[in-house]
Amino acid sequence: LFYAYQNILRVMPGIIIDDLIHKFDISASTFGQFAGLYYIAYSALHIPIGMILDKYSPKKVIPICILMTVIGQLPFIFTQNWIFAIIGRIIVGGASSGAILSVFKIINRCKVCV
């Protein structure tokens, strides 16, 4: 479910582009940079989160990543400040990398998988 949730968060800015442009009074190029921040954080945190998953179990890491994605969404709801929205998008991107890595870790642990 977390993987599906983070997929929604990944495409969400493309769906609400007009609302974001009007709410934060930004240009289309600024919005494109904003959308790309997700992927920078997503890819940058793959190795650290992978190491954390090796040390701790996905059972402990997934709830923390879910909490971080929720916290990263709060600036969109409660603030008009563009900087907080950027920070929130980076948090969401970084925490979302825990979803796919946890899936890979669980599949790797499965000895019966075909």
Z-matrix of the N, CA and C atoms (Angstrom, degrees):
N
C 1 1.451
C 2 1.529 1 111.36
N 3 1.330 2 115.89 1 -36.27
C 4 1.460 3 119.21 2 179.19
C 5 1.524 4 110.93 3 -64.94
N 6 1.326 5 116.52 4 -38.60
C 7 1.470 6 119.65 5 178.24
C 8 1.533 7 110.38 6 -62.47
N 9 1.323 8 117.11 7 -41.40
C 10 1.462 9 120.46 8 177.62
C 11 1.528 10 110.72 9 -65.94
N 12 1.322 11 116.80 10 -39.71
C 13 1.469 12 121.86 11 178.38
C 14 1.526 13 110.97 12 -61.93
N 15 1.328 14 116.70 13 -44.68
C 16 1.459 15 118.41 14 -178.60
C 17 1.522 16 111.56 15 -71.20
N 18 1.324 17 118.32 16 -26.16
C 19 1.465 18 119.80 17 173.44
C 20 1.526 19 111.02 18 -66.39
N 21 1.304 20 116.55 19 -37.41
C 22 1.465 21 120.38 20 175.83
C 23 1.526 22 110.07 21 -64.25
N 24 1.335 23 116.19 22 -43.46
C 25 1.462 24 120.07 23 178.54
C 26 1.523 25 112.06 24 -64.58
N 27 1.316 26 116.77 25 -29.86
C 28 1.465 27 121.03 26 -179.76
C 29 1.526 28 111.40 27 -67.26
N 30 1.320 29 117.73 28 -40.67
C 31 1.465 30 121.14 29 -176.42
C 32 1.531 31 113.44 30 -96.24
N 33 1.321 32 117.16 31 -7.75
C 34 1.453 33 121.10 32 -175.68
C 35 1.535 34 114.38 33 -54.45
N 36 1.337 35 120.36 34 -45.30
C 37 1.470 36 118.22 35 -179.07
C 38 1.529 37 113.13 36 -60.54
N 39 1.307 38 117.74 37 -32.62
C 40 1.459 39 119.89 38 177.53
C 41 1.521 40 112.52 39 -66.74
N 42 1.306 41 115.79 40 -28.20
C 43 1.464 42 120.46 41 -179.33
C 44 1.526 43 110.97 42 -79.86
N 45 1.333 44 116.38 43 -37.74
C 46 1.464 45 119.94 44 -176.77
C 47 1.527 46 111.55 45 -107.43
N 48 1.314 47 117.27 46 31.24
C 49 1.461 48 122.45 47 -176.61
C 50 1.529 49 112.01 48 -55.86
N 51 1.310 50 117.32 49 -46.36
C 52 1.467 51 119.84 50 -178.22
C 53 1.526 52 111.70 51 -62.78
N 54 1.325 53 116.42 52 -42.25
C 55 1.464 54 120.27 53 179.09
C 56 1.529 55 111.47 54 -63.42
N 57 1.331 56 116.27 55 -41.59
C 58 1.466 57 119.40 56 -179.94
C 59 1.523 58 111.79 57 -67.52
N 60 1.330 59 116.77 58 -40.85
C 61 1.464 60 120.26 59 179.84
C 62 1.527 61 110.72 60 -63.01
N 63 1.329 62 116.66 61 -40.57
C 64 1.470 63 119.58 62 179.70
C 65 1.527 64 112.12 63 -76.08
N 66 1.325 65 117.35 64 -39.66
C 67 1.474 66 120.42 65 -177.72
C 68 1.523 67 111.38 66 -64.61
N 69 1.344 68 116.69 67 -44.49
C 70 1.453 69 120.11 68 -175.43
C 71 1.525 70 113.13 69 -100.40
N 72 1.330 71 118.00 70 -1.64
C 73 1.457 72 123.44 71 178.71
C 74 1.535 73 111.27 72 53.77
N 75 1.345 74 115.22 73 60.89
C 76 1.463 75 121.79 74 -178.46
C 77 1.519 76 109.77 75 -120.62
N 78 1.328 77 115.84 76 166.24
C 79 1.462 78 120.96 77 177.83
C 80 1.532 79 109.43 78 -90.79
N 81 1.320 80 115.34 79 171.19
C 82 1.463 81 120.34 80 179.48
C 83 1.527 82 111.16 81 -66.45
N 84 1.328 83 117.67 82 -36.18
C 85 1.462 84 119.25 83 178.91
C 86 1.530 85 111.52 84 -68.85
N 87 1.313 86 116.79 85 -36.53
C 88 1.465 87 120.09 86 175.72
C 89 1.522 88 110.16 87 -65.46
N 90 1.321 89 116.46 88 -38.34
C 91 1.458 90 119.74 89 176.96
C 92 1.525 91 110.79 90 -63.49
N 93 1.320 92 117.77 91 -40.13
C 94 1.462 93 121.16 92 178.15
C 95 1.518 94 111.99 93 -61.81
N 96 1.314 95 116.32 94 -41.46
C 97 1.460 96 120.10 95 176.06
C 98 1.522 97 110.82 96 -64.43
N 99 1.316 98 115.69 97 -39.83
C 100 1.458 99 121.29 98 178.32
C 101 1.528 100 110.71 99 -61.32
N 102 1.315 101 117.28 100 -45.15
C 103 1.459 102 120.78 101 179.74
C 104 1.524 103 111.06 102 -64.46
N 105 1.318 104 117.42 103 -34.07
C 106 1.455 105 121.50 104 179.94
C 107 1.519 106 114.08 105 -72.00
N 108 1.322 107 117.54 106 -21.79
C 109 1.465 108 120.52 107 179.04
C 110 1.525 109 111.66 108 -60.15
N 111 1.307 110 116.40 109 -32.54
C 112 1.464 111 120.97 110 177.94
C 113 1.521 112 109.75 111 -56.76
N 114 1.326 113 116.48 112 -47.75
C 115 1.458 114 121.14 113 -174.93
C 116 1.522 115 112.42 114 -72.39
N 117 1.318 116 117.34 115 -30.57
C 118 1.462 117 119.70 116 176.21
C 119 1.528 118 109.94 117 -64.73
N 120 1.326 119 116.47 118 -48.98
C 121 1.464 120 120.15 119 178.46
C 122 1.522 121 111.28 120 -66.95
N 123 1.327 122 116.44 121 -38.19
C 124 1.464 123 121.89 122 -179.63
C 125 1.522 124 110.69 123 -59.31
N 126 1.322 125 116.48 124 -47.72
C 127 1.467 126 119.47 125 -177.99
C 128 1.524 127 111.93 126 -77.48
N 129 1.330 128 118.06 127 -33.11
C 130 1.467 129 120.72 128 -178.46
C 131 1.523 130 112.59 129 -67.26
N 132 1.308 131 117.91 130 -28.65
C 133 1.463 132 120.67 131 -175.93
C 134 1.525 133 113.85 132 -98.07
N 135 1.320 134 118.07 133 6.24
C 136 1.459 135 118.95 134 178.39
C 137 1.533 136 111.77 135 -62.21
N 138 1.302 137 117.90 136 -47.66
C 139 1.464 138 120.05 137 -178.12
C 140 1.525 139 111.68 138 -67.55
N 141 1.330 140 119.94 139 -48.62
C 142 1.473 141 117.81 140 178.89
C 143 1.534 142 113.28 141 -61.22
N 144 1.321 143 117.07 142 -41.88
C 145 1.470 144 118.58 143 179.77
C 146 1.523 145 110.64 144 -69.55
N 147 1.325 146 117.44 145 -34.71
C 148 1.463 147 119.99 146 174.83
C 149 1.519 148 111.85 147 -61.08
N 150 1.320 149 116.45 148 -40.87
C 151 1.463 150 120.38 149 177.70
C 152 1.528 151 110.90 150 -67.17
N 153 1.324 152 116.50 151 -38.37
C 154 1.466 153 120.14 152 177.19
C 155 1.526 154 110.23 153 -65.33
N 156 1.324 155 117.17 154 -39.35
C 157 1.468 156 120.44 155 178.04
C 158 1.523 157 111.46 156 -66.42
N 159 1.334 158 117.68 157 -32.34
C 160 1.464 159 119.95 158 176.34
C 161 1.522 160 111.07 159 -69.38
N 162 1.316 161 116.54 160 -36.14
C 163 1.464 162 120.19 161 -178.34
C 164 1.529 163 111.43 162 -78.82
N 165 1.330 164 116.23 163 -42.64
C 166 1.464 165 121.73 164 -179.85
C 167 1.529 166 107.76 165 -114.33
N 168 1.275 167 117.62 166 167.73
C 169 1.459 168 120.48 167 -178.78
C 170 1.529 169 110.89 168 -86.70
N 171 1.343 170 116.23 169 157.99
C 172 1.465 171 118.53 170 174.55
C 173 1.526 172 112.51 171 -58.20
N 174 1.320 173 116.40 172 -24.98
C 175 1.458 174 120.83 173 178.60
C 176 1.525 175 112.02 174 -61.47
N 177 1.322 176 116.73 175 -29.56
C 178 1.459 177 121.18 176 179.24
C 179 1.521 178 112.32 177 -94.14
N 180 1.326 179 116.98 178 -30.04
C 181 1.464 180 121.15 179 -174.49
C 182 1.529 181 111.80 180 -82.15
N 183 1.319 182 117.64 181 -39.88
C 184 1.466 183 120.96 182 -176.55
C 185 1.539 184 112.53 183 -59.22
N 186 1.338 185 120.02 184 -47.20
C 187 1.476 186 117.63 185 178.91
C 188 1.529 187 113.60 186 -60.55
N 189 1.321 188 116.73 187 -35.42
C 190 1.463 189 119.53 188 178.21
C 191 1.526 190 110.22 189 -66.77
N 192 1.330 191 116.98 190 -42.38
C 193 1.466 192 120.47 191 178.54
C 194 1.528 193 111.52 192 -65.14
N 195 1.323 194 116.50 193 -38.76
C 196 1.470 195 119.66 194 177.11
C 197 1.525 196 110.13 195 -62.74
N 198 1.313 197 116.40 196 -45.04
C 199 1.467 198 120.93 197 178.74
C 200 1.528 199 110.73 198 -60.42
N 201 1.310 200 117.06 199 -41.40
C 202 1.464 201 120.30 200 -179.90
C 203 1.530 202 111.51 201 -66.88
N 204 1.330 203 118.62 202 -36.96
C 205 1.464 204 119.44 203 177.50
C 206 1.525 205 110.69 204 -66.86
N 207 1.315 206 116.80 205 -36.78
C 208 1.473 207 119.99 206 177.21
C 209 1.529 208 109.77 207 -66.49
N 210 1.318 209 116.98 208 -44.15
C 211 1.471 210 120.48 209 178.41
C 212 1.527 211 110.47 210 -62.15
N 213 1.324 212 117.25 211 -38.13
C 214 1.458 213 120.85 212 178.80
C 215 1.516 214 113.60 213 -66.57
N 216 1.313 215 117.60 214 -22.54
C 217 1.459 216 121.48 215 178.79
C 218 1.529 217 112.79 216 -83.32
N 219 1.307 218 118.06 217 -18.50
C 220 1.461 219 121.42 218 -175.92
C 221 1.526 220 114.42 219 -59.62
N 222 1.343 221 120.44 220 -38.26
C 223 1.471 222 118.33 221 178.60
C 224 1.530 223 113.82 222 -60.44
N 225 1.325 224 117.46 223 -29.33
C 226 1.465 225 119.43 224 177.65
C 227 1.520 226 111.53 225 -67.71
N 228 1.313 227 115.94 226 -28.97
C 229 1.450 228 120.55 227 -175.94
C 230 1.519 229 112.05 228 -87.93
N 231 1.340 230 116.79 229 -41.77
C 232 1.454 231 120.33 230 -167.07
C 233 1.519 232 116.55 231 -109.52
N 234 1.310 233 119.81 232 -2.44
C 235 1.456 234 118.61 233 -175.19
C 236 1.522 235 112.15 234 -133.10
N 237 1.295 236 115.18 235 157.17
C 238 1.461 237 122.41 236 173.98
C 239 1.531 238 110.25 237 -108.28
N 240 1.324 239 117.10 238 4.14
C 241 1.456 240 122.64 239 -176.13
C 242 1.525 241 110.48 240 -86.62
N 243 1.309 242 116.54 241 123.67
C 244 1.464 243 122.50 242 -176.57
C 245 1.525 244 111.67 243 -65.66
N 246 1.320 245 118.01 244 -36.48
C 247 1.465 246 121.43 245 -179.65
C 248 1.527 247 110.71 246 -61.80
N 249 1.318 248 117.23 247 -42.08
C 250 1.461 249 119.97 248 178.67
C 251 1.531 250 111.05 249 -65.92
N 252 1.315 251 117.11 250 -35.26
C 253 1.465 252 120.14 251 176.64
C 254 1.524 253 110.83 252 -64.58
N 255 1.325 254 116.80 253 -39.99
C 256 1.470 255 120.74 254 177.79
C 257 1.523 256 110.29 255 -64.09
N 258 1.312 257 117.03 256 -46.64
C 259 1.467 258 120.99 257 179.34
C 260 1.530 259 110.21 258 -61.27
N 261 1.321 260 116.88 259 -41.73
C 262 1.458 261 120.82 260 177.80
C 263 1.519 262 112.39 261 -62.22
N 264 1.328 263 116.99 262 -40.37
C 265 1.473 264 120.52 263 179.48
C 266 1.523 265 110.90 264 -65.83
N 267 1.319 266 117.19 265 -37.70
C 268 1.469 267 120.67 266 177.40
C 269 1.528 268 110.25 267 -66.34
N 270 1.319 269 117.17 268 -41.28
C 271 1.467 270 120.78 269 178.16
C 272 1.523 271 110.50 270 -62.81
N 273 1.326 272 116.65 271 -44.00
C 274 1.467 273 120.33 272 179.45
C 275 1.528 274 110.42 273 -62.33
N 276 1.311 275 117.28 274 -43.81
C 277 1.464 276 120.39 275 179.68
C 278 1.510 277 112.43 276 -62.41
N 279 1.316 278 116.54 277 -44.91
C 280 1.458 279 119.56 278 179.88
C 281 1.514 280 112.84 279 -65.30
N 282 1.316 281 116.26 280 -44.34
C 283 1.462 282 120.03 281 -178.92
C 284 1.525 283 111.68 282 -70.27
N 285 1.314 284 117.59 283 -29.30
C 286 1.462 285 120.36 284 179.75
C 287 1.517 286 112.60 285 -67.97
N 288 1.313 287 117.24 286 -23.83
C 289 1.462 288 118.49 287 178.57
C 290 1.525 289 110.61 288 -65.60
N 291 1.316 290 117.29 289 -22.43
C 292 1.454 291 120.21 290 175.94
C 293 1.512 292 113.64 291 -66.47
N 294 1.323 293 117.61 292 -22.76
C 295 1.467 294 120.78 293 -178.57
C 296 1.526 295 111.11 294 -67.84
N 297 1.327 296 116.77 295 -55.33
C 298 1.465 297 119.06 296 -176.59
C 299 1.516 298 111.05 297 -70.48
N 300 1.321 299 117.32 298 -35.96
C 301 1.458 300 119.32 299 179.00
C 302 1.526 301 111.41 300 -66.67
N 303 1.325 302 117.07 301 -35.38
C 304 1.461 303 120.29 302 176.22
C 305 1.522 304 111.03 303 -66.68
N 306 1.328 305 116.33 304 -39.42
C 307 1.469 306 119.64 305 176.33
C 308 1.519 307 110.03 306 -61.34
N 309 1.327 308 116.95 307 -44.89
C 310 1.465 309 120.12 308 178.61
C 311 1.526 310 111.50 309 -62.84
N 312 1.306 311 117.34 310 -40.00
C 313 1.464 312 121.61 311 179.34
C 314 1.521 313 111.22 312 -64.25
N 315 1.327 314 116.85 313 -42.63
C 316 1.466 315 120.89 314 179.69
C 317 1.523 316 110.23 315 -66.67
N 318 1.321 317 116.87 316 -41.83
C 319 1.479 318 120.06 317 177.78
C 320 1.519 319 110.25 318 -64.04
N 321 1.320 320 117.36 319 -39.33
C 322 1.459 321 121.74 320 179.60
C 323 1.523 322 111.69 321 -63.61
N 324 1.325 323 116.91 322 -34.29
C 325 1.458 324 121.26 323 178.82
C 326 1.525 325 112.65 324 -74.32
N 327 1.321 326 116.58 325 -20.49
C 328 1.468 327 121.19 326 -177.63
C 329 1.518 328 109.37 327 -74.57
N 330 1.295 329 117.12 328 117.47
C 331 1.470 330 121.72 329 -178.11
C 332 1.528 331 111.97 330 -90.73
N 333 1.327 332 117.66 331 -13.39
C 334 1.456 333 121.64 332 -176.58
C 335 1.522 334 111.67 333 -96.51
N 336 1.326 335 117.65 334 -5.86
C 337 1.456 336 121.51 335 -176.56
C 338 1.520 337 111.17 336 -61.05
N 339 1.317 338 114.84 337 144.86
C 340 1.470 339 119.59 338 -178.35
C 341 1.506 340 109.97 339 -87.15
